[in-house]
Amino acid sequence: MTKESAKKTPASELREVLQGQGYALNLSTERKGDVLTAKLELLDVKEDRSLLRLVASGRLEDINLALGFQASEEAVWELILRFLNLLGTGRT
């Protein structure tokens, strides 16, 4: 294993695969005793900035998962707004 490949994270691998365009969804977990903290982050790959962060705690097994997708910024915001509207009205 080379020094460069040892430093790669799932999120950095997605940036490379998506060729610097699109969005990445990064899910990571950390266990402290019986409590597991999960962090979900939506990243703009092109500008390397976080668009959305969600944090939750619970009793689950360790997970480290990164997903990537390409979509227009308008489409992403439309999905986020629809999701938030669903939360506000109590519909699932």
Secondary structure as UniProt FT lines:
FT   HELIX           3..6
FT   HELIX           10..17
FT   TURN            18..20
FT   STRAND          23..32
FT   TURN            33..34
FT   STRAND          35..44
FT   TURN            45..48
FT   STRAND          49..58
FT   STRAND          64..69
FT   HELIX           73..89
//
